[in-house]
Amino acid sequence: MLVTKGVGVSLPVNETVGDPERLERKLEKAARLGFDCVELPIQAMRLIRGGELDDRKLRRYEETVRRSGLAVTLHAPFDLNLFRQDDRDTDFRCLMASIEIGGILGAETLVVHPGRYVGEERLLYPRLWPEYTEDQKEALLREERRLMRLAGDAAKARNVRIGMENLRPWPECPGYSYAVIPGELAEQVAAIGHPHVGIVLDVGHFYLACQFYRLDPKTEIECVRSRVVHLHVHDNFGKPSFAAEKNQHELYALGRGDLHMPIGFGEIPMEQIAEWLGGKADVFLIHEIREMYESEWPVLPKFKAPV
């Protein structure tokens, strides 16, 4: 289906990652099942506090990862938002601390969520949504470009690549981020113009966005293909859910939302997307499925190893 440099699974934001001993057992399981890498959520490790690196446990994590023999990729804190108006400095320090962690753990890729005009924490409170003119939005994009170039320099020094991830749509706030449209994310990454800043193509988010915004999927893949440095794969039915819909068991029954199911559980045409990507990508492919599907780890597609 798709030739990649390695295939892995993501681990959840909970004490599985927060406790190095429990993490070691999970890494042993991933290795035993034949995965090449794992993706760890930095916030679950509690290595960043208030935007500052707290490295008391970092060396222990370094030893745990090294012993596993697995490659590792990292996901920066999900709520990190370089468009934040009241405390952007903390978000940027959090990004720089994430890059430093990536360098110490030997992570090839650090996944980062691009700027959101309306942060997810405000989606349930429309009265708190900031309203920006087009000029103000462009100023936010320029500032993000400046900060991401600085982050790119730090990433280069630590041999880490930053991947900016295309985001899922929220029906109640369709324009909350430019990065819901893959082609617009590609334009921003091109404008950043840094060799250590690329795109994380999240296939689940991509499918939801194409259905919701009526995008041509082949065109959007063509926009991002040359800049993809990392892949997240998971399945859904292409039906976005609202921010208030949190119960995954209800969403699973109704086929709504960003379900993060194993490929084959939903309707995403993965083989077609793989073909549009060219059938080969020199990136890690991460099954970013929810913890409730861990029982599926043994039968997740390993795809093809590079020749």
C-alpha positions in Angstrom: 0.0 0.0 0.0 2.6 2.5 1.1 6.3 2.3 1.5 7.6 4.3 4.5 10.8 4.4 6.5 9.0 2.9 9.6 5.7 2.3 11.2 4.6 3.0 14.7 1.9 3.7 17.2 1.1 6.8 19.4 0.7 6.5 23.1 -2.0 8.3 25.1 -1.8 11.4 27.3 -2.0 9.6 30.6 0.2 7.9 33.3 1.3 5.2 30.8 3.7 7.9 29.5 4.0 9.8 32.8 5.6 6.9 34.6 8.9 5.8 33.0 8.4 2.2 34.3 5.0 1.8 32.8 6.2 3.4 29.6 9.0 0.9 29.4 6.5 -1.9 29.4 4.5 -0.3 26.7 7.6 0.2 24.5 8.5 -3.4 25.0 5.0 -4.4 23.8 5.3 -2.2 20.7 8.8 -3.6 19.8 7.5 -7.2 20.4 4.7 -6.6 17.9 7.1 -5.4 15.2 6.6 -1.7 15.3 9.6 0.5 14.4 8.7 3.6 16.5 6.4 5.2 19.0 5.0 8.7 19.2 5.0 10.2 22.7 3.0 13.1 23.9 5.3 15.5 25.7 2.7 16.9 28.0 2.1 13.4 29.5 5.7 13.2 30.6 5.4 16.3 32.7 8.8 17.6 31.5 7.5 21.2 30.8 6.0 23.2 33.6 4.6 26.7 32.9 6.6 26.8 29.7 9.9 25.9 31.3 11.8 22.6 30.9 11.8 20.6 34.1 14.4 18.0 33.3 14.5 16.0 36.5 13.1 12.9 34.7 14.4 13.6 31.3 17.6 11.5 31.5 15.5 8.6 32.8 13.2 8.9 29.7 16.3 9.1 27.5 17.5 5.8 29.0 14.1 4.2 28.7 13.8 5.1 25.0 17.4 4.0 24.2 16.8 0.6 25.8 13.7 0.0 23.8 15.6 0.0 20.5 12.6 1.9 19.0 12.7 5.2 17.1 10.7 7.9 18.8 8.7 10.8 17.5 7.1 13.4 19.8 3.9 15.4 19.8 4.2 18.9 21.4 1.4 19.9 23.8 -1.9 19.9 21.9 -3.0 23.3 23.2 0.2 25.1 22.2 -1.0 28.0 20.1 1.3 30.7 18.6 -1.8 32.8 17.8 -2.5 33.2 21.5 -2.9 36.9 22.4 -2.7 37.0 26.2 0.4 34.9 26.8 2.1 33.9 23.5 5.5 33.9 25.1 4.7 30.9 27.2 3.5 29.0 24.2 6.7 29.8 22.4 8.9 28.8 25.3 6.9 25.5 25.5 7.7 24.9 21.8 11.4 25.6 22.4 11.4 23.3 25.4 9.7 20.6 23.3 12.5 20.9 20.7 15.1 20.5 23.4 13.4 17.4 24.7 13.3 16.1 21.1 17.0 16.6 20.8 17.9 14.7 24.0 15.5 11.8 23.3 16.8 11.5 19.7 13.4 12.2 18.2 13.4 12.6 14.4 10.1 14.6 14.3 8.2 16.9 16.6 4.5 17.3 15.8 3.1 20.8 16.4 -0.4 22.2 16.0 -0.4 25.4 13.9 -2.0 28.7 15.1 -5.7 28.9 15.8 -7.6 32.2 15.7 -10.1 30.6 18.2 -8.4 28.1 20.5 -10.2 24.9 21.2 -10.6 25.8 24.8 -13.0 28.6 23.7 -15.1 26.7 21.3 -17.9 26.2 23.8 -18.0 30.0 24.6 -18.7 32.0 21.5 -18.8 35.3 23.4 -15.1 34.8 24.0 -14.2 34.2 20.4 -11.9 37.0 19.2 -12.8 38.7 15.9 -10.0 39.5 13.6 -9.9 41.5 10.4 -8.1 40.0 7.4 -5.1 42.4 8.1 -5.0 41.2 11.7 -5.0 37.6 10.6 -2.2 38.2 8.2 -0.2 39.8 11.1 -0.7 36.6 13.1 0.5 34.5 10.2 3.6 36.7 9.8 4.4 36.4 13.5 3.9 32.6 13.4 6.3 32.5 10.4 8.9 34.5 12.4 8.6 32.3 15.5 8.7 29.0 13.4 11.9 30.1 11.7 13.5 30.6 15.1 12.1 27.2 16.2 13.4 25.7 12.9 16.9 27.0 13.7 16.7 25.4 17.2 15.4 22.1 15.7 18.2 22.1 13.1 20.8 22.4 15.9 19.3 19.4 17.7 18.7 17.3 14.5 14.9 17.4 14.9 12.3 18.1 12.2 9.2 20.1 13.1 6.0 19.0 11.5 3.0 21.3 11.4 -0.2 19.2 11.5 -3.3 19.8 9.4 -6.2 20.2 11.8 -9.7 18.8 12.1 -12.7 21.0 11.4 -15.1 22.2 14.1 -18.6 22.8 12.6 -19.5 25.5 15.1 -16.4 27.6 14.1 -15.4 26.7 10.5 -12.7 29.3 10.3 -11.0 28.7 13.7 -7.6 27.9 11.9 -6.1 28.3 8.5 -4.6 24.8 9.0 -7.9 23.0 8.5 -7.3 23.5 4.8 -4.2 21.4 3.8 -3.4 23.7 0.9 -3.4 26.8 3.1 -1.1 25.0 5.6 1.2 24.2 2.7 1.3 27.9 1.8 2.3 28.9 5.3 5.0 26.2 5.5 6.3 27.4 2.2 6.3 31.0 3.5 8.2 29.9 6.6 10.8 28.5 4.2 12.9 26.5 6.7 14.4 23.1 5.8 13.5 21.8 9.3 9.9 22.8 9.2 7.5 20.7 7.2 4.0 19.2 7.3 2.5 16.3 9.3 -0.3 14.9 7.1 -3.0 13.7 9.4 -5.2 11.5 7.2 -8.1 11.5 9.6 -8.2 15.3 9.8 -7.7 15.5 6.1 -10.7 13.3 5.3 -13.0 15.2 7.7 -11.9 18.6 6.2 -12.4 17.4 2.6 -15.9 16.3 3.5 -16.8 19.3 5.5 -15.3 22.0 3.3 -16.1 20.1 0.0 -12.4 20.1 -1.0 -11.0 18.0 -3.8 -8.8 15.5 -1.9 -6.4 14.8 -4.8 -5.8 18.5 -5.2 -5.1 19.0 -1.5 -2.7 16.1 -1.4 -0.8 17.6 -4.4 -0.5 20.8 -2.4 1.1 19.2 0.6 2.9 16.2 -0.8 6.4 17.7 -1.3 6.4 19.1 2.2 5.2 16.0 4.2 7.7 14.9 6.8 5.5 12.7 8.9 2.2 10.8 8.7 -0.7 10.2 11.1 -3.1 7.5 10.0 -6.5 6.7 11.6 -10.0 6.2 10.4 -13.4 7.9 10.6 -16.6 8.4 8.6 -16.0 11.9 7.4 -18.6 13.4 9.8 -17.3 16.2 12.0 -18.6 16.5 15.5 -19.0 19.5 17.7 -16.7 20.3 20.6 -19.3 19.4 23.2 -19.4 15.8 21.9 -16.8 14.1 24.0 -18.1 10.6 24.7 -16.1 8.3 22.3 -18.5 5.4 22.7 -21.4 7.6 21.6 -19.4 8.9 18.7 -18.3 5.4 17.7 -21.9 4.2 17.6 -23.0 7.2 15.4 -19.9 7.4 13.3 -19.3 11.0 14.1 -16.2 13.0 14.7 -12.4 12.6 14.8 -12.7 9.0 16.0 -9.0 7.9 15.6 -10.0 4.4 14.8 -7.7 1.8 13.2 -7.6 2.0 9.4 -10.4 -0.2 8.0 -12.9 0.7 10.7 -14.3 3.7 8.9 -14.5 5.0 5.3 -11.2 6.8 4.6 -9.8 5.6 1.2 -6.3 5.0 2.4 -5.2 3.1 -0.7 -6.2 6.1 -2.9 -4.4 8.5 -0.6 -1.3 6.4 -0.6 -1.4 6.4 -4.4 -1.7 10.2 -4.5 1.3 10.4 -2.2 3.2 8.5 -4.8 3.2 5.1 -3.0 6.4 5.9 -1.2 7.2 8.4 1.6 10.5 8.7 3.4 8.7 9.4 6.7 7.5 7.6 9.8 3.9 6.5 9.7 2.2 6.6 13.0 -1.1 4.8 13.8 -2.6 7.6 15.9 -5.4 5.6 17.3 -7.2 6.0 20.6 -6.2 4.0 23.7 -9.6 2.1 23.5 -8.2 0.4 20.3 -5.0 -0.9 21.8 -6.3 -4.4 21.4 -6.0 -3.9 17.7 -2.2 -3.2 17.8 -1.3 -6.8 16.8 -3.3 -6.5 13.6 -2.6 -2.9 12.6 -1.2 -2.8 9.0 2.6 -2.6 9.0 2.5 -1.4 5.4 5.6 -2.1 3.4 9.2 -1.6 4.6 11.5 0.4 2.4 13.5 -1.7 -0.1 
